[in-house]
Amino acid sequence: MFKDYHSMLVLDVMEHVPVHFVRYEDLLTKPQETLEGICGFLLNKKSVEGLNIQKRIKSVIEMGHKATEAYGMKLDVTAAGDKK
């Protein structure tokens, strides 16, 4: 019963609210195409070709794992409370 209600609710919402589905597998196997699709959806564009976001997506993907690093480790760290 809940499953039927949920399916009906999802279909009703999809008729009135724009929806874009993203599969995690697609982010792993074809990241540029998937991210361009997400950005196109958010920008309400059929394509992001030629836009700055397309260049940015490409540059971040080329960075690989480095793109997910928030910051580098500090080299000169003293323990909390150490006074010289």
Summary of the structure (lengths in Angstrom):
residues: 84
radius of gyration: 21.2
end to end distance: 69.0
largest distance: 69.0
contacts: 137
relative contact order: 0.08
helix: 61%
strand: 0%
